[in-house]
Amino acid sequence: MKGKLYNEIDNISLILLYLILAFHYFITQILTPNEIPIQKKQKFWIATGLFIWSIAYAFNAFPLYYLSNADLVFMKLVNNIFHYVTVFSYLLFLIGLNCKNP
């Protein structure tokens, strides 16, 4: 479609990259446990925030392409939910930034 506002491939790539990075961190932590609780690690909160945000972004980006002309009310609802999830992800980033590195 000519004149698209967003590029689907770029958004899919971004979503997959964030999901892969978050899953890589979680799997690494599961396979190599240590004495420090995971909730005291800065990277845990960052990875959790990225994971939640990328899933919400996927649910926001795909309706943007396919439903924006068909159902504007639903699109506004999805966009509002995405804004709340983004704020929640920022709060998780803030918790991560306040964690002390052992």
Backbone as CSV, one residue per row, in Angstrom:
resi,resn,N_x,N_y,N_z,CA_x,CA_y,CA_z,C_x,C_y,C_z
1,MET,0.835,-1.160,0.000,0.000,0.000,0.000,0.892,1.239,0.000
2,LYS,0.696,2.102,-0.930,1.538,3.279,-1.090,1.194,4.333,-0.036
3,GLY,2.248,4.992,0.478,2.048,6.067,1.430,1.731,5.597,2.838
4,LYS,2.186,4.412,3.230,1.939,3.919,4.585,2.644,4.785,5.608
5,LEU,1.992,5.001,6.713,2.582,5.804,7.774,3.630,5.000,8.548
6,TYR,3.406,3.724,8.735,4.308,2.876,9.491,4.755,1.710,8.626
7,ASN,5.950,1.231,8.902,6.464,0.085,8.189,6.275,-1.160,9.052
8,GLU,5.561,-2.141,8.559,5.256,-3.349,9.325,6.508,-4.145,9.662
9,ILE,7.429,-4.265,8.730,8.633,-5.073,8.950,9.485,-4.464,10.069
10,ASP,9.609,-3.156,10.104,10.384,-2.516,11.168,9.760,-2.769,12.534
11,ASN,8.450,-2.663,12.626,7.774,-2.896,13.905,7.885,-4.349,14.348
12,ILE,7.726,-5.271,13.436,7.862,-6.691,13.774,9.282,-6.980,14.221
13,SER,10.259,-6.399,13.550,11.660,-6.597,13.931,11.933,-6.058,15.331
14,LEU,11.393,-4.883,15.638,11.581,-4.298,16.959,10.946,-5.165,18.042
15,ILE,9.745,-5.625,17.796,9.058,-6.483,18.766,9.848,-7.766,19.002
16,LEU,10.274,-8.400,17.930,11.036,-9.642,18.068,12.370,-9.421,18.776
17,LEU,13.044,-8.334,18.472,14.323,-8.045,19.126,14.135,-7.893,20.633
18,TYR,13.153,-7.107,21.047,12.915,-6.917,22.477,12.503,-8.215,23.159
19,LEU,11.669,-9.008,22.502,11.263,-10.284,23.093,12.443,-11.243,23.218
20,ILE,13.285,-11.294,22.196,14.457,-12.180,22.239,15.414,-11.746,23.337
21,LEU,15.659,-10.444,23.472,16.553,-9.967,24.533,16.011,-10.289,25.920
22,ALA,14.717,-10.086,26.122,14.118,-10.377,27.431,14.150,-11.874,27.721
23,PHE,13.768,-12.702,26.734,13.802,-14.153,26.936,15.220,-14.643,27.184
24,HIS,16.179,-14.086,26.492,17.578,-14.484,26.697,18.002,-14.210,28.135
25,TYR,17.638,-13.057,28.651,17.989,-12.746,30.036,17.301,-13.713,31.007
26,PHE,16.008,-13.951,30.810,15.279,-14.836,31.721,15.833,-16.260,31.680
27,ILE,16.116,-16.758,30.496,16.662,-18.119,30.374,18.043,-18.202,31.000
28,THR,18.866,-17.172,30.799,20.192,-17.152,31.415,20.087,-17.174,32.931
29,GLN,19.153,-16.441,33.489,18.981,-16.419,34.932,18.459,-17.747,35.471
30,ILE,17.630,-18.415,34.699,17.116,-19.723,35.131,18.215,-20.776,35.094
31,LEU,19.034,-20.743,34.058,20.077,-21.757,33.898,21.281,-21.523,34.803
32,THR,21.529,-20.294,35.211,22.678,-20.002,36.081,22.222,-19.230,37.313
33,PRO,21.579,-19.922,38.249,21.129,-19.222,39.457,22.317,-18.839,40.339
34,ASN,22.128,-17.803,41.128,23.131,-17.425,42.111,22.444,-17.006,43.403
35,GLU,23.224,-16.484,44.346,22.686,-16.203,45.670,21.843,-14.931,45.736
36,ILE,21.963,-14.064,44.761,21.223,-12.799,44.774,19.808,-13.042,44.250
37,PRO,18.787,-12.639,45.000,17.410,-12.805,44.500,17.200,-12.012,43.203
38,ILE,16.426,-12.575,42.322,16.251,-11.972,40.999,15.572,-10.614,41.075
39,GLN,14.682,-10.406,42.045,13.992,-9.123,42.133,14.904,-8.004,42.628
40,LYS,16.105,-8.329,43.058,17.060,-7.290,43.463,18.026,-6.939,42.343
41,LYS,17.840,-7.545,41.190,18.731,-7.289,40.059,18.119,-6.246,39.137
42,GLN,18.952,-5.309,38.745,18.498,-4.229,37.879,18.030,-4.758,36.523
43,LYS,18.757,-5.690,35.965,18.425,-6.202,34.634,17.090,-6.948,34.611
44,PHE,16.701,-7.531,35.726,15.409,-8.219,35.782,14.273,-7.240,35.515
45,TRP,14.305,-6.078,36.153,13.235,-5.108,35.988,13.229,-4.515,34.590
46,ILE,14.405,-4.303,34.028,14.493,-3.778,32.663,13.962,-4.813,31.677
47,ALA,14.369,-6.068,31.838,13.911,-7.131,30.940,12.405,-7.347,31.066
48,THR,11.876,-7.275,32.270,10.431,-7.419,32.470,9.675,-6.274,31.810
49,GLY,10.178,-5.070,31.965,9.554,-3.918,31.321,9.575,-4.019,29.806
50,LEU,10.703,-4.444,29.248,10.792,-4.626,27.797,9.842,-5.712,27.313
51,PHE,9.742,-6.783,28.062,8.866,-7.888,27.681,7.407,-7.448,27.654
52,ILE,6.971,-6.798,28.719,5.573,-6.350,28.796,5.285,-5.294,27.736
53,TRP,6.220,-4.357,27.555,5.999,-3.296,26.579,5.944,-3.847,25.159
54,SER,6.807,-4.810,24.832,6.823,-5.335,23.462,5.554,-6.116,23.139
55,ILE,4.992,-6.810,24.120,3.733,-7.513,23.881,2.599,-6.501,23.678
56,ALA,2.575,-5.469,24.513,1.548,-4.433,24.350,1.729,-3.700,23.026
57,TYR,2.961,-3.473,22.619,3.222,-2.799,21.356,2.746,-3.644,20.177
58,ALA,2.891,-4.962,20.293,2.399,-5.844,19.230,0.882,-5.730,19.105
59,PHE,0.197,-5.688,20.242,-1.261,-5.567,20.198,-1.709,-4.165,19.773
60,ASN,-0.805,-3.199,19.861,-1.131,-1.856,19.393,-0.781,-1.685,17.911
61,ALA,0.328,-2.239,17.484,0.822,-2.012,16.119,-0.023,-2.736,15.071
62,PHE,-0.400,-3.960,15.331,-1.129,-4.715,14.311,-2.539,-4.178,14.057
63,PRO,-3.308,-3.817,15.079,-4.591,-3.173,14.772,-4.413,-1.824,14.078
64,LEU,-3.282,-1.173,14.332,-3.020,0.100,13.675,-3.016,-0.059,12.160
65,TYR,-2.477,-1.163,11.683,-2.412,-1.396,10.244,-3.755,-1.817,9.664
66,TYR,-4.423,-2.697,10.384,-5.557,-3.383,9.780,-6.930,-2.872,10.219
67,LEU,-7.024,-2.211,11.369,-8.329,-1.820,11.881,-8.517,-0.310,12.019
68,SER,-7.506,0.465,11.687,-7.616,1.903,11.938,-8.736,2.548,11.129
69,ASN,-8.989,2.084,9.926,-10.080,2.651,9.134,-11.416,1.985,9.433
70,ALA,-11.391,0.723,9.856,-12.625,-0.028,10.040,-13.308,0.254,11.381
71,ASP,-12.535,0.331,12.460,-13.130,0.456,13.788,-12.316,1.451,14.618
72,LEU,-12.659,2.695,14.524,-11.919,3.756,15.189,-12.068,3.702,16.707
73,VAL,-13.224,3.304,17.204,-13.453,3.230,18.656,-12.554,2.156,19.276
74,PHE,-12.490,1.000,18.636,-11.619,-0.067,19.135,-10.161,0.371,19.078
75,MET,-9.789,1.057,18.032,-8.417,1.527,17.899,-8.055,2.500,19.011
76,LYS,-8.978,3.368,19.384,-8.725,4.296,20.486,-8.584,3.548,21.812
77,LEU,-9.399,2.522,22.007,-9.298,1.712,23.222,-7.949,1.018,23.302
78,VAL,-7.527,0.404,22.211,-6.229,-0.280,22.181,-5.108,0.719,22.427
79,ASN,-5.217,1.894,21.856,-4.188,2.922,22.035,-4.129,3.397,23.486
80,ASN,-5.284,3.559,24.132,-5.308,3.954,25.548,-4.683,2.879,26.433
81,ILE,-5.002,1.623,26.174,-4.406,0.528,26.937,-2.892,0.519,26.749
82,PHE,-2.453,0.756,25.522,-1.020,0.797,25.254,-0.340,1.921,26.039
83,HIS,-0.994,3.056,26.163,-0.414,4.156,26.940,-0.274,3.778,28.412
84,TYR,-1.265,3.105,28.970,-1.172,2.664,30.366,-0.058,1.635,30.553
85,VAL,0.071,0.718,29.617,1.135,-0.287,29.707,2.500,0.381,29.575
86,THR,2.608,1.390,28.740,3.871,2.111,28.601,4.265,2.788,29.905
87,VAL,3.305,3.407,30.578,3.595,4.038,31.869,4.003,2.978,32.887
88,PHE,3.314,1.838,32.887,3.672,0.745,33.789,5.085,0.243,33.501
89,SER,5.450,0.134,32.225,6.808,-0.298,31.862,7.839,0.716,32.338
90,TYR,7.523,1.997,32.239,8.437,3.018,32.738,8.609,2.910,34.250
91,LEU,7.544,2.553,34.945,7.656,2.345,36.391,8.572,1.155,36.700
92,LEU,8.491,0.106,35.894,9.394,-1.032,36.071,10.837,-0.620,35.790
93,PHE,11.051,0.212,34.779,12.397,0.725,34.505,12.903,1.550,35.690
94,LEU,12.017,2.341,36.285,12.389,3.155,37.437,12.782,2.280,38.624
95,ILE,12.034,1.215,38.863,12.389,0.276,39.932,13.765,-0.314,39.653
96,GLY,14.005,-0.680,38.392,15.302,-1.217,38.020,16.427,-0.222,38.215
97,LEU,16.183,1.027,37.893,17.225,2.033,38.078,17.524,2.297,39.541
98,ASN,16.557,2.034,40.422,16.781,2.237,41.861,17.396,1.029,42.547
99,CYS,17.550,-0.073,41.838,18.201,-1.251,42.416,19.702,-1.010,42.522
100,LYS,20.251,-1.401,43.626,21.705,-1.282,43.828,22.374,-2.515,43.222
101,ASN,23.464,-2.293,42.522,24.232,-3.420,42.004,25.071,-4.006,43.120
102,PRO,24.959,-5.327,43.332,25.724,-5.946,44.452,27.196,-6.027,44.148
